Amino acid sequence: MLTLTCPCCGVTAEETEFHAGGEAHLTRFGPGSGDEEFEGYLFMRENPKGVHFERWRHVYGCGKWFHAARCTMTLEVFGTYPAQTLAPPPDLLDTIAAKRPGWSRKDLA
């Protein structure tokens, strides 16, 4: 079971207190975008084996959205950070790189 810490209110709890919201840092296309861009936004998601960045909501707490970095193989949570950030914080990326030598992330556009 995952144990997450909400960066908004500071509560650490099991995943049953939270709700997963899918992949984090998706590029959203506005009015005037093509059908292919909209289809890609709706249906094309990464499903990596290893480190993954996700959106979570603290449903039974403050109700706010946040992002989490975790490993899909081991369920290890590397850290959480506010949803208002456009990319994972550098200190979190350093933590992941220290625990997973050779790991490199794609740009999260």
For each residue, the residues with C-beta under 8 A, 3 or more apart:
1: 14 15 16 75
2: 14 15 70 75 77
3: 12 13 14 15 77
4: 12 13 14 15 18 56 68 77 80
5: 10 11 12 80
6: 9 10 11 12 13 18 58 61 62 64 66 80
7: 10 66 80 81 82
8: 58 62 64 66 82
9: 6 58 61 62 64
10: 5 6 7
11: 5 6 17 58 61 62
12: 3 4 5 6
13: 3 4 6 16 17 18 60 61
14: 1 2 3 4 17
15: 1 2 3 4 18 20
16: 1 13
17: 11 13 14 58 59 60 61
18: 4 6 13 15 56 57 58 59 60
19: 56 57 59
20: 15 54 55 56
21: 54 55 56 57 65
22: 45 54 55
23: 26 45 46 52 53 54 55
24: 53 54 55 67 68 83 108
25: 53 67 86 87 88 108 109
26: 23 41
27: 41 109
28: 41
29: 33 37 38 41
30: 33
31:
32:
33: 29 30 37 38
34: 37 38
35: 38 39
36: 39 40
37: 29 33 34 40 41
38: 29 33 34 35 41 42
39: 35 36 42 43 44
40: 36 37 43 44
41: 26 27 28 29 37 38 44
42: 38 39
43: 39 40
44: 39 40 41
45: 22 23
46: 23 52
47: 72
48: 51 52 72
49: 72 73
50: 71 72 73 100 103
51: 48 69 70 71 72 78 96 100 103 105
52: 23 46 48 69 70 71 72
53: 23 24 25 67 68 69 88 108
54: 20 21 22 23 24 67 68 69 70
55: 20 21 22 23 24 65 66 67 83
56: 4 18 19 20 21 65 66 67 68 80
57: 18 19 21 63 64 65 66
58: 6 8 9 11 17 18 61 62 63 64 66
59: 17 18 19 63
60: 13 17 18
61: 6 9 11 13 17 58
62: 6 8 9 11 58
63: 57 58 59
64: 6 8 9 57 58 83
65: 21 55 56 57 83
66: 6 7 8 55 56 57 58 80 81 82 83
67: 24 25 53 54 55 56 80 81 82 83 85 88
68: 4 24 53 54 56 77 79 80
69: 51 52 53 54 77 78 79 80 88 92 96
70: 2 51 52 54 75 76 77 78
71: 50 51 52 74 75 76 78 100
72: 47 48 49 50 51 52 75
73: 49 50
74: 71
75: 1 2 70 71 72
76: 70 71 99
77: 2 3 4 68 69 70 80
78: 51 69 70 71 92 95 96 99
79: 68 69 92 95
80: 4 5 6 7 56 66 67 68 69 77
81: 7 66 67 85 88 89 92
82: 7 8 66 67 85
83: 24 55 64 65 66 67
84:
85: 67 81 82 88 89
86: 25 108
87: 25 108
88: 25 53 67 69 81 85 92 93 105 108
89: 81 85 92 93
90: 93 94
91: 94 95
92: 69 78 79 81 88 89 95 96
93: 88 89 90 96 97 105
94: 90 91 97 98
95: 78 79 91 92 98 99
96: 51 69 78 92 93 99 100 103 105
97: 93 94 100 101 103
98: 94 95 101
99: 76 78 95 96
100: 50 51 71 96 97 103
101: 97 98
102:
103: 50 51 96 97 100
104:
105: 51 88 93 96 108
106:
107:
108: 24 25 53 86 87 88 105
109: 25 27
